[in-house]
């Protein structure tokens, strides 16, 4: 499996996010609140990009090809096929581009947590793709099995990831001073993960550290052979 995109994300967290967290601690309240929102949304965005690119990098996986097979319906002319076969250097690139186009039009159009679930299955980490409590909401740690606590946060891996991304959406797309969950996120979190969103979000400093911990656990799971 190609893990280069996962390795790159790990390096990004180590070299850019971790030092930023240390710097944020030294800021005054007004500056800290603004900066921590920027760091949080950037971190979540980069994780989402990692998920997308890691799937694309493994476009030739049998698991991926089987998943996108319904999208591979475009007919190819004999002229194009002959031209492609005559130019042997471009055949492999053409195959990759066709596979990636099908991935973008199917798998990558899904919700963030559903893409993560697909990536976990792609890397044969099925035990972390299920709707069972494995996240410790107080610190973002992922364990084999956890108890559901009174903390109003999804306790499954994909549910927790969806919650993090929904908070990002509230910050980026919100129109009020106090971020509120978007209507579609409220609906999907309830539908997919039985989670009832509160009226608004309050992004505390510890949220960044917990998000870093959670994403680091995901990376470690994916890289564990």
N, C-alpha and C positions, 0 to 999 in steps of 0.2 A: 504493500500500500504506500502511496505517496503521502508523506506527512510534512512536506516542506511548508505548507501554509500554516499548519498547526505549530510547527517550530517557530515560524516567523511571528505568530501571535504571542507565543510564550516569550520571545525575545522582546517584543514590544511592551508587554506588561512589566518585564524585569527592568528594562532600560528607560521607559518613559512614564508608565503609570505609578510604579512603586516610588520613584523619586518625587513625583508630583504629590502623592499622598503625604509624604513627609513635609513638603513645602506648605501644603494647605494648612497643616496644623499650626503653623506660625502666623497665619493671617488673622486679621480682626474679623468680627462676626459678619459685617456687611460684605467684605471682599470674599470671605470664605464661602458664603452661600452661593455667590455668583460663580466662582471658580469651580466649586465642587459639582455644580450642575453641568458645566462644560466638560469636566473630566469624566463624569458619570456617563453622559450621552455619547461622548467620543469612545469610551471603553465599550459600551454596549454595541455601538455601531461597528467597531472593529471586530468584535466577536461575531456579529452577524455576517460580516464580510468573510471572516475565516471559515464559517460554516459553508457559505456558498462556494468559495474557491476550493475548499477541501473536497467537496463533492465533485466539482468540475475537474479537479486534478486527477480524480479516479474514475473518469468517464468510461474507461474500458472495463471496469469491473462487471462481472456477470450480474451481480445484484443490481447495479445501476441500469445496465442494458435491459434487463427484464422489466424494471420499473418504468422505463421510458418507451418500451416497445409499442404501446398504443399510439404514441406520438410520431413514430417513424412510419408515416403513411405517404410521404411525398414521393411521387414517381420520378425516375431519372431517365432522361432521354438516352438513346443508344449513342448518339454523337458525344454527349458529355461523358458517358462512361468510357468510351474508347479513348477519348482525349485524356481522361484521367489516368487510365491504365498505361498509356504510352509515356506519360510523364511520371515515372515511378517515384521520383523524389517528392512529389506532392500528394501521392495517394494517402499516406499515413496522416498528413496534416488535414486533408479533406475529410477523412474519417473522423478525426478528433473534433473538427469544427461542426460536423453534422451531429455528432453525439452531444456536444456541448449546447448546440442550439436547441435540441430536443429537451435537454435538462432545464435550460432557462425557461422554456415554454411550458414546463410541467412541474417538476419538483421545486424549482426556485420561485414559483409563483405562490407557493403555499405559505402558511403562517410561520413565523420565526421558530416557534417550538416544534412544529411539524417537520421543518427542515432539520432541526437538531436531532429529532427522533430518527429521521432517515439516516443521518450521519452516524449515529450510535449503532444502528443496525448494520450499516455499511462496514463499520469497523468491528463487527461481531461483538458488540457490547449490549446484547439484548436485555440483560438484566437491569440496565439503567434506562431503558426506553419505556418501561412499563409505568402504569399509574399506581405506584406504591410509594409510601413515605420513605425517602432516602436522604432527604436534605434536612440538616439541622438549622432551622430558621434563624437562630440566634447568631450564628457565625458563618453560614453559607457552606459548611462542610458537607461533603457527600459521603455517605456510609452505606454499607450493604443493606442495613435495615434500621429504621428509626421509628420512634413513636410519634404519633400526631399530638402536637402540643396545642395549647390555647392560643398561640400566636396566629393571627389572621393572615397567614401566608401559605400558598400552595406548598405541600411537602414533597411532591414528586419532582424528579429532575427536570422533566420537560415543563411541568406546571410552574416551577420556580423560574425557569428561563423565560417563560411566557410573561410571568409577572414582572420580571426585570425589564423586558422589552416594552411592556405596556406602560410602565412608569416612564421610560424613555420617551414614548409617544406623547404622554401627557405633558412632559416638559417641552418637547420640541414643537408640538402642534397646539398646545394650550393657548387660549387667548386671554385668560385672566391671570392676575398676579399669583393666585394660588392654583397650582396645576390640578386639573381634574382628569380622571380617566376618560378616554374617548369612548363614545357610545358603542362602537364595534368591539373594542377591547373588553368592555363590561360584558357584552353579550357572549363573546367567545370564551372568556375566562370562566364564565358560569357554565356554558355548554360543554366545554372540553374538560375543565378541571374542578367543577363544582365550587368555584370560588366567587364569593360575593364581594365586589369591590367597595371600598369605603367611598365617601363623597369626594374626598380629595387626597392628595399624596403629600407627605412631609419628608423630603429627602434630607435625612440627617447625615452627618459626616461619616458615621459608622457604616452607612449603606455602601459607600465606595469600597471600604475594606472587605465587607461581606461579599460584594460582587466580585472583587478580585479573587477572593478565596474560592468562591463557587466556580468561576471560570478556570482557575488554576486546577481545581479538582477535575473538571471536564477534560482539560488538556492531558493531565496525568492518566486519566482513564483511557483516552484515545491512543496515547503513546505506549501504554502498557501492553507488552506482548505476552 
